[in-house]
Amino acid sequence: MTRHDQWTAPLEYAFRHAVKYLREADLRPVGAFATLDALRQRLGGPLPDEGLPSEQVLDELVRDVEGGILGSTSARFFGWVIGGTLPAALAADWLVSAWDQNAAIHACGPAEAVIEEIAGEWLKRLFGLPATASFAFVSGTQMAHVTCLGAARHRLLVRAGWDVEEKGLFGAPAIRVVTSSERHGSIERALRILGLGKNSVRSLPCSHAGQLDPSALHQALSEAAQPTIVILQAGDLNIGACDPFAELVPIAHEHGAWVHVDGAFGLWAAASPRYRHLLRGVELADSWTNDGHKWLNTPFDCGYAFVADPQAHRGAFSHRTSYTMYVDGARDQIDWNPEWSRRGRAVPTYAALRQLGRDGVADLVNRSCAHAHALVTRIGSLPGAAVAFEPTINQGLVRFLDPRPDATEADHDRRTDLVIAQICATGEAFFGGTTWRGRRCMRVSVCNWQTDTAAVDRAVAAARHVLDDLLARETRLDNG
Ligand SMILES: *Cc1c(COP(=O)(O)O)cnc(C)c1O
C-alpha cells in the first residue's frame, strides 16, 4: 500500500459522512436522544491490544455516536449562544487539521501566523476597535477574559510599583473588580485563575434593560482609591444587554480604572450599521473579548482577546526561550497567548470573513436579530405563553404560564421548564432555560447562519403543538 492510500479511505469516509450529516440536518431531530448508558456501552469497553484499519475506526465511530450528536449546527437550534459553522470555515478547519501546524510561533507555521495577523486586523476594523490594539486567538471568551485581565493586572500593578510577573501576588496591592450583577460566570473563573479571587468583585445592580447606571458606577469608584478593573458587557447572556459605554468608560477612566468588555457575542452587533449604535463608545475601553464560534459561525473553538495597551498584553504573556526560532519582523503568537502549542485557530476565522465579507457579516447579524424577534414575539403570543423580554439584538425570553386561576409564580416556573422540555422532546427545535431575575424563562438565541423563516415557522409550530396538547389534556381532565 502506498502512503497515499493510507489517507484516502478514512478521509473520503469522513468527507462523505460529514456532508451527509450536514445536508440531512432537516430530516433529523435537533436534540440528542441517545441515553448516557447507551453511549458508554457502544463507545466503551477495554482498550484493545490490537489496532484496526483506519476506515473501520471511522465506520464504527459514526455508528456508535448515533443519537449522541446534538444538532447544534441546525437552523432550528436556539439553545445557549452557540452558532453553526459556515462552509468555508468548516472546510478551512479541515485543512488546519491536515496541515497540522503548531501555531505557537511564526517559524512553526509561517502562513498560519500571517493569516492570524491579517484576521486580527480585520476583526478590529469590523468591531471599530483601535487600530493599535493587540490581539490573541484563544479557545473562547473564557480564555480571552484570562488574557485581557492578565494584561489589566500587569498594567494596574506596574502603576502601583509592583512587578506581578516576578513577584506574583503575595504582598501585592489588592485589585478591586467592579462589574454588573448580571455578568457571565466566566468572569469569576478568570479572576480565580488570575489569583484575584471572587471576593475582589463588587457587583452593581443593573436597570430593567440590563445596563449599569453611570452614577452608581461613579459612586462605587469614589468609595476607595485602589487599582480597579471595571467589567462591562456588550450582550449579556439572557437578553443581549449592552452597557452605555460612552458614559461609563470615561467615568471609569477618571478613576484610573482599566475597562474590560465582555463582548462574547454582542460585539458582533458593531459589525452591522443597523445595530452599531447600541455599542456607542465601546472602542474607548481597554480590552475586549469576542467569540468566532458563536455569531461568526466558525467551528469550535475560537475566541478573540483585544487589548488597547499592547505593552501590558505582551508584558503579561510574552515568552522567549533559547530553542525557539525567531523571524525578524514576524508576529509570534506565543507573545500574546496563554497557550504554547496550539491549533491554527485563525484560519477558519479568515475563511469565514472572506466568505461573508463586511456586508455578509452585517447581513448575518441583521437576519439573526430579525429571526430572534420573530421567534420571541410569535411564541410569546401563543395561548399559555408570554414574552418576558423582547429581543433588542439576538437574545430574548419567553415564559409559559400555568392556566389554573390560582397559579403562583412557582407554578409558572414549573410550567416553563415543562414546556421547554416538551418542545425539545419533539426534536423540532432546541431551546434552553434560564433563571432571569428570579423567574424561569425559555431562552431564545439566534446566531446560526442557516436560520431562516422556514426554521422559525417550524419552531413556532412545535411550540404551538406542545401548548395545544397540554391545554387539551388539561381540559379533558377538568371535564372528566
Ligand atoms: C459564551 C459566553 C462567554 C463564555 O465564552 P466561551 O467562548 O464559552 O469561553 C462569556 N460571556 C458571554 C456573555 C457569553 O455569551
The ligand as a Tripos MOL2 file, in Angstrom:
@<TRIPOS>MOLECULE
LIG
   15    15     1     0     0
SMALL
NO_CHARGES

@<TRIPOS>ATOM
      1 C1        -20.4000   32.3490   25.7900 C.3       1 LIG1
      2 C2        -20.1090   33.4920   26.6990 C.ar      1 LIG1
      3 C3        -18.9550   33.5200   27.4940 C.ar      1 LIG1
      4 C4        -18.0010   32.3490   27.5450 C.3       1 LIG1
      5 O1        -17.4110   32.1830   26.3000 O.3       1 LIG1
      6 P1        -16.7160   30.8090   25.8370 P.3       1 LIG1
      7 O2        -16.4370   31.0710   24.4120 O.co2     1 LIG1
      8 O3        -17.7200   29.7300   26.0700 O.co2     1 LIG1
      9 O4        -15.4890   30.6420   26.6500 O.co2     1 LIG1
     10 C5        -18.7240   34.6480   28.2420 C.ar      1 LIG1
     11 N1        -19.5800   35.6790   28.2410 N.ar      1 LIG1
     12 C6        -20.6970   35.6950   27.4950 C.ar      1 LIG1
     13 C7        -21.5980   36.8790   27.5270 C.3       1 LIG1
     14 C8        -21.0070   34.5880   26.7070 C.ar      1 LIG1
     15 O5        -22.1200   34.5820   25.9470 O.3       1 LIG1
@<TRIPOS>BOND
     1     1     2 1
     2     2     3 ar
     3     2    14 ar
     4     3     4 1
     5     3    10 ar
     6     4     5 1
     7     5     6 1
     8     6     7 2
     9     6     8 1
    10     6     9 1
    11    10    11 ar
    12    11    12 ar
    13    12    13 1
    14    12    14 ar
    15    14    15 1
@<TRIPOS>SUBSTRUCTURE
     1 LIG1         1 GROUP 0 **** ****
